[in-house]
Amino acid sequence: MNGSLLSKTIPVLESYCMKTKHLNHSTYKLQYHIVWGTKYRYKWLKDYVKAELLVSLYQTVKKYPTLFIQTVNTDQDHVHIQIEIPPNISVSDAVQKLKGASSLNIKKKFKFIREMYLEADGIWSVGYFVSSVGLDEATVKKYIEWQHKKEKPQTSRLF
């Protein structure tokens, strides 16, 4: 993969820790692992296509400032993405935007992919896999159980 192309177009984040974020009426820490495949599982996601895919994904996310891509990787027939999506945007809407925009950009850029899917609507399979990332079950359970054990603040006088 051409490292210079990516370094010019994609922000490189050396270290990133999932932070608690805020909207007007919510506080959240939501991150997802999303996977989708190429239509018919065709193996066309080579390094030079991957570079264009990454550019397209990051350009799409720029339009939605509350989305944040943590990491992306591909195999030859599927994409893995770790992304923050706020509670006011559904996961399906975010995936639709990412898949739709990248499909148009890649078909525009690569003739062989355009020809591969002449009769098809897009270049991606219809569905996707999603799982949440973040606090593990044991941490959440411990936090909830600890809530009633909080020390009450002591007041020495009422007035």
KAGIFEN-V312678 format. One record per residue. N is the residue number from 0. PSI is psi in whole degrees, -180 to 180 (* if undefined). OMEGA is omega as a letter, one per 40 degrees, with the letter a starting at -180 (none if undefined). NEAR is the number of other C-alpha atoms within 8 Angstrom. Layout:
# KAGIFEN-V312678
N:PSI:OMEGA:NEAR, N:PSI:OMEGA:NEAR
This chain:
# KAGIFEN-V312678
0:144:a:5, 1:101:a:7, 2:-35:a:6, 3:-36:i:6, 4:-47:a:8, 5:-40:a:10, 6:-24:i:9, 7:-26:a:7, 8:-18:a:7, 9:128:i:9, 10:132:i:6, 11:127:a:5, 12:109:a:5, 13:-57:i:4, 14:133:a:4, 15:130:i:6, 16:135:a:4, 17:120:a:7, 18:156:i:5, 19:130:a:7, 20:165:a:7, 21:141:i:8, 22:-176:a:6, 23:-44:a:4, 24:22:i:5, 25:154:i:6, 26:136:a:8, 27:161:i:9, 28:83:a:9, 29:122:i:11, 30:145:a:12, 31:150:i:13, 32:118:a:13, 33:137:i:12, 34:133:i:11, 35:155:a:12, 36:166:i:11, 37:151:i:12, 38:133:a:10, 39:14:a:5, 40:30:i:9, 41:141:a:8, 42:77:a:8, 43:1:a:8, 44:68:i:12, 45:171:a:8, 46:-42:a:7, 47:-29:i:9, 48:-39:i:10, 49:-41:i:10, 50:-44:i:12, 51:-37:i:9, 52:-46:a:11, 53:-44:i:10, 54:-46:a:11, 55:-44:a:11, 56:-46:a:11, 57:-33:i:10, 58:-38:i:8, 59:-44:a:11, 60:-31:i:12, 61:-31:a:7, 62:-18:a:6, 63:89:a:7, 64:-16:i:7, 65:-7:i:7, 66:145:i:10, 67:122:i:9, 68:121:i:11, 69:-52:a:9, 70:154:i:7, 71:142:i:10, 72:161:a:7, 73:158:i:10, 74:-175:a:7, 75:-17:a:9, 76:13:i:12, 77:163:a:12, 78:136:i:11, 79:134:i:11, 80:135:i:13, 81:120:a:12, 82:145:i:13, 83:130:i:12, 84:124:a:14, 85:164:a:10, 86:-18:a:7, 87:-1:i:4, 88:126:a:8, 89:150:i:9, 90:-42:a:7, 91:-37:i:6, 92:-42:i:8, 93:-45:i:10, 94:-42:i:8, 95:-45:i:8, 96:-46:a:9, 97:-46:a:11, 98:-42:a:9, 99:-50:a:9, 100:-42:a:11, 101:-34:i:11, 102:-48:i:11, 103:-46:a:9, 104:-43:a:10, 105:-41:i:12, 106:-36:i:11, 107:-37:a:8, 108:-35:a:6, 109:113:a:8, 110:-41:a:8, 111:-32:i:6, 112:-41:i:11, 113:-45:a:10, 114:-31:a:7, 115:-32:a:6, 116:41:a:10, 117:-43:a:6, 118:-6:a:4, 119:157:i:6, 120:-41:a:5, 121:-173:a:10, 122:-8:a:11, 123:151:i:10, 124:164:a:12, 125:-40:a:5, 126:-170:i:5, 127:163:i:9, 128:141:i:8, 129:140:i:8, 130:151:i:7, 131:152:i:8, 132:146:i:8, 133:-135:a:8, 134:137:i:6, 135:166:a:6, 136:-42:a:6, 137:-40:i:6, 138:-44:i:8, 139:-45:i:9, 140:-44:i:8, 141:-43:i:8, 142:-45:a:8, 143:-43:i:7, 144:-31:a:8, 145:-20:a:8, 146:-43:a:7, 147:-9:a:5, 148:5:i:6, 149:142:i:6, 150:133:i:4, 151:139:i:4, 152:139:a:4, 153:136:i:4, 154:134:a:5, 155:-31:i:4, 156:156:a:4, 157:-33:a:4, 158:*:none:2
